[in-house]
Amino acid sequence: MSKAQSVLTHWHSHRDVLAPLVDSVPEDKLDFKPWDEAMSFRDLVWHILSTSALFAAAAKAGRITDRPERPDLSTKQALVQAISSFTDRTHADVASVTDEQFESLVDTKAVFGRDLPVKVLLGSMIDHEVHHKGQLFVYARMMGAEKLPFFIHRG
């Protein structure tokens, strides 16, 4: 198994829970925030999608690129569609990274203050997603969701 495939297997075990998690909450609560300064549920999903796409694109390109443009996320269906399309995009970028590239440095000074190896950047991508997905589980419970997916997808 290539290094990229190993990363993708681990990442998908978390990412593949995101759409079912969104499905578990009422559409009229997508803008829920636990406090005034927090990101809403909808914005937190977008933050996960856009940051993972940004990190994967950087791993592929060897440098931080522009953050993806936010699509229409006005409905739950649009949010689930964005999860699907950004998952495909992020998957393709990670899959394109060769085993040799995993040790190479990515110009990430603009985000992290220093350059990071591809393997560290992709590890950070997963850690970031897991952290915020955990927040979404708490949000969902606070919004009254009773039936939630398991925190990790096992295929």
C-alpha positions in Angstrom: 0.0 0.0 0.0 1.4 3.4 -0.9 1.8 6.1 1.7 -1.0 8.1 0.1 -3.3 5.2 0.3 -2.5 4.7 3.9 -3.3 8.4 4.6 -6.5 8.1 2.6 -7.7 5.0 4.4 -7.3 6.8 7.8 -8.7 10.1 6.5 -11.8 8.4 5.0 -12.5 6.6 8.3 -13.2 10.1 9.6 -14.5 12.0 6.6 -17.0 9.4 5.7 -18.9 10.1 8.9 -19.4 13.8 8.0 -22.4 13.5 5.7 -24.3 11.2 8.0 -23.6 13.6 10.8 -25.0 16.5 8.8 -28.0 14.3 8.0 -28.6 13.7 11.7 -29.5 17.4 12.4 -32.6 19.3 11.5 -32.2 21.6 8.5 -33.5 24.6 10.4 -30.7 24.3 12.9 -27.7 24.4 10.6 -26.9 27.9 11.8 -26.8 26.8 15.4 -23.9 28.3 17.5 -23.2 27.3 21.1 -22.1 30.9 21.8 -22.2 34.2 19.9 -18.6 34.1 18.7 -18.6 30.4 17.6 -18.7 29.1 14.1 -22.2 27.8 13.2 -22.7 24.1 12.5 -22.8 25.0 8.8 -19.7 27.2 8.9 -17.8 24.5 10.9 -18.6 21.9 8.2 -17.3 24.4 5.6 -14.2 25.0 7.7 -13.4 21.3 7.7 -14.0 20.9 4.0 -12.0 24.0 2.9 -9.0 23.4 5.2 -8.6 19.8 4.3 -8.8 20.8 0.6 -6.3 23.5 1.2 -3.8 21.2 3.0 -4.2 18.4 0.4 -3.7 20.9 -2.5 -0.6 22.2 -0.7 0.8 18.7 -0.3 0.3 18.2 -4.1 1.7 21.6 -5.2 4.5 21.9 -2.6 3.1 25.2 -1.4 0.0 26.8 0.1 -2.4 27.7 -2.6 -5.6 29.8 -2.4 -8.3 28.6 -0.1 -11.2 27.1 -2.1 -14.2 29.3 -3.0 -17.2 28.6 -0.7 -20.0 27.1 -2.7 -23.7 27.6 -2.0 -24.3 25.9 1.4 -27.8 27.3 2.0 -29.6 23.9 2.4 -28.7 20.6 4.0 -28.7 19.1 0.5 -26.2 21.7 -0.7 -24.0 21.0 2.3 -24.1 17.2 1.7 -23.3 17.8 -2.0 -20.3 20.0 -0.9 -19.1 17.3 1.4 -19.2 14.9 -1.6 -17.4 17.1 -4.1 -14.8 18.4 -1.7 -14.1 14.8 -0.5 -13.5 13.8 -4.1 -11.3 16.8 -4.7 -9.2 16.2 -1.5 -9.0 12.5 -2.1 -7.6 13.1 -5.7 -5.0 15.6 -4.4 -3.8 13.2 -1.7 -3.8 10.2 -4.0 -1.5 12.1 -6.4 1.3 12.5 -3.8 4.1 9.9 -4.4 5.8 8.0 -1.7 9.0 10.1 -2.4 7.1 13.4 -1.9 6.1 12.4 1.6 9.5 13.5 2.9 9.7 16.7 0.9 9.0 20.1 2.4 5.9 22.1 1.6 6.1 25.9 1.8 3.6 26.4 4.7 5.3 29.4 6.3 2.1 31.5 5.7 0.0 29.2 7.8 2.5 27.5 10.3 5.4 29.9 10.3 7.7 27.2 8.9 7.8 24.6 6.2 6.5 21.2 6.9 7.1 17.8 5.3 4.1 16.5 3.3 3.6 13.6 5.8 3.3 16.2 8.7 1.0 18.4 6.7 -1.3 15.5 5.9 -1.2 14.3 9.5 -2.2 17.8 10.5 -5.1 17.8 8.0 -6.5 14.6 9.6 -5.9 15.9 13.2 -7.7 19.2 12.3 -10.6 17.4 10.8 -11.0 15.0 13.8 -10.9 18.0 16.2 -13.6 19.9 14.5 -15.7 16.8 13.7 -15.8 16.2 17.5 -17.2 19.7 17.9 -19.9 18.9 15.4 -20.9 15.9 17.4 -21.4 18.1 20.5 -23.3 20.7 18.4 -25.5 18.0 17.1 -26.4 16.8 20.6 -27.0 20.4 21.7 -29.4 20.8 18.7 -31.4 17.7 19.9 -30.0 15.0 17.6 -30.6 11.7 19.2 -29.4 9.2 16.6 -25.8 10.0 15.5 -23.4 8.0 13.4 -20.5 6.3 15.1 -17.5 8.7 15.3 -15.5 6.6 12.8 -16.5 4.7 9.7 -15.1 1.2 9.5 -16.2 0.3 5.9 
